[in-house]
Structures are given as structure tokens and as C-alpha cells.
């Protein structure tokens, strides 16, 4: 497995764990995991040069960061 694939699957697993933490109402762990997942997917989007993935994950990261500050 190459590093791009490992990054993609790590981001997927972290994001799913964040969604699970949200559904179980485990705060603030859910925000930390969702932030980390978005950051990993953002990095992945840059590496594969997919602008849509970069925009979506940058937006999500900013929203999650805002949520974690309030």
C-alpha cells in the first residue's frame, strides 16, 4: 500500500470514529476526531490535487474549529 492510500484510509477511520463519538455524545472527543479527519482529508486532497476535496475539507475544518472554540 502506498502512502496516499494509507493517508486516505486513516482519514476515513478517524472521521468515522468522530461520527461515532458524535452519535454517542462524547464531547469534545468528537470535535477533536472530526478536526483530525478533516485535516487528514485536506492533506490527502492536496496530495491528489482534487480541488473539490480541498474545498470541502477546508470548509469542514474551519467549521469544526469554530465549533470547538464556542
C-alpha positions in Angstrom: 0.0 0.0 0.0 1.3 3.4 -0.9 1.3 6.4 1.4 -1.6 8.1 -0.4 -3.8 5.1 0.3 -2.7 4.8 3.9 -3.5 8.5 4.4 -6.9 8.1 2.8 -7.9 5.1 4.9 -6.5 6.7 8.1 -8.6 9.8 7.4 -11.6 7.7 6.8 -11.2 5.7 10.1 -10.6 8.9 12.1 -13.7 10.6 10.6 -15.8 7.6 11.2 -14.6 7.5 14.8 -15.6 11.2 15.1 -19.0 10.4 13.7 -19.4 7.6 16.2 -18.3 9.9 19.1 -20.9 12.4 17.9 -23.7 9.8 17.9 -22.7 8.7 21.4 -22.5 12.3 22.5 -18.9 12.0 23.6 -17.8 15.7 23.7 -15.3 17.2 23.0 -13.6 14.0 21.6 -16.0 14.1 18.6 -14.7 17.5 17.6 -11.1 16.5 18.0 -11.6 13.4 15.9 -13.6 15.3 13.2 -11.0 18.0 13.1 -8.2 15.5 12.7 -10.2 13.6 10.0 -10.8 16.8 8.1 -7.2 17.8 8.3 -6.1 14.4 7.1 -8.6 14.5 4.2 -7.4 18.1 3.4 -3.8 16.8 3.2 -5.0 13.9 1.0 -6.9 16.3 -1.3 -3.7 18.4 -1.7 -1.7 15.3 -2.5 -4.1 14.0 -5.1 -4.7 17.6 -6.4 -8.5 17.3 -6.1 -9.8 20.9 -5.6 -13.3 19.8 -4.5 -11.8 17.6 -1.7 -9.6 20.5 -0.6 -12.5 23.0 -0.5 -14.9 20.6 1.3 -12.4 19.6 3.9 -11.0 23.1 4.4 -14.6 24.3 5.0 -15.3 21.4 7.4 -12.1 22.0 9.3 -12.9 25.7 9.7 -16.5 24.9 10.8 -15.3 22.3 13.3 -12.6 24.6 14.6 -15.2 27.3 15.1 -17.4 24.8 16.9 -14.6 23.8 19.2 -13.9 27.4 20.2 -17.5 28.2 21.1 
